[in-house]
């Protein structure tokens, strides 16, 4: 005997359904990416570091340019002589002076600062590459956060359908028990599964809210209704279909690797800067000064003012020869060498990590096609099996345990299919990120698969 399913829906189901966005107009992946690009604090930090590194280059270059300084000084001095016998002042002198000078210094040969400029330029190149890596990473982070919301939304719809199916199974088992057609055990099994399904719905609803908060962290605003992935996505494997080619692309184009290479260059040039502290430096200077002096001589009531003006110019060349600095120069050379060795080790570690990730993502993208096909077949088979087992339970050839198992199996198959579809696209996107070839066109291609 079958029972109607049009009943009042439990409150938990009503609240859960309210969190699922309705189909229709909504935000797509490109809309979310534009918001993330404008508001993501991680990308902003990378941009600020890039701009700050460019200022270091300007500051290092400024030390190699002429340094000019102007000085103006005013001075007043008084000199008084007193006769100690009658305590009367005999002579009083008052002098005022003004001095103005301009000094210009040009470093003719300062190899240490030239090396510092080269090191700062390499560091700026490293930060520029890091910024490019942050932009490419933002593509993936946005797609991952977007897909997490879609997967959680699908998952919530699956557990809602699962709860409803288990509710029907419980009611059917209860009716069979009350009619004396079965023992009480199947009813208890169905009730237990139904109660667990209600708890799962609540948990999945909270998970959906959490994934939306992750997306909000990127964009700075609450996630709206998001367009979902089409059912018929193309199952195209990565091209080229040679893992070694992807590794070579990553070695050449990966911006994180490029950033680490520039760090190695900066560290090597810092060694040159430290060693150059042993070398003499040659400086040229030009100075021009002018001074005026006013003097007043007071002898009793007599005042004899006088004025004096002096003007001078100077051109000089100086050679500074470092002799001994207490071992500081040798210590800085050793320290710079350690930094260089550490940068090389970090580069090798980054290269190996990129190679590992490229090969892993390539294999995941290739096997993802088979996983999607298997998951889709699992959904179709699970649906047919559930219909058959339900019909068998009605006529008494199947047990309630078989019905409950079939319901759970169908939900798991639908969940796996949803995850495999989204993960396939995300793995391909991550593979291109590691290869350094990801761009806006890839986001547009994924966005075209949304509806």
Secondary structure, DSSP 4 states (H G I P E B T S, - for coil): -------PPPHHHHHHHHTSPPSSS-B-HHHHHHHHHHH-HHHHHHHHHHHHHHHHHHHHHHTTS-EEEEEEEEEEEEEEEEETTTTEEEEEEEEEEEEEEEEEEEEEE-HHHHHHHHHHHHHHHHHHHHHHHHHHHHHHHHHHHHHHHHHHHHHHHHHHHHHHHHHHHHHHHHHHHHTTSS-HHHHHHHHHHHHHHHHHHHHHHHHHHHHHHHHHHHHSS----BPPBPSS---PPPSS--HHHHHHHHHHH-HHHHHHHHHHHHHHHHHHHHHHTTS-EEEEEEEEEEEEEEEEEEETTEEEEEEEEEEEEEEEEEEE-----TTHHHHHHHHHHHHHHHHHHHHHHHHHHHHHHHHHHHHHHHHHHHHHHHHHHHHHHHHHHHHHHHHHHHHTSS-HHHHHHHHHHHHHHHHHHHHHHHHHHHHHHHHHHHHT---HHHHHHHHTTB-
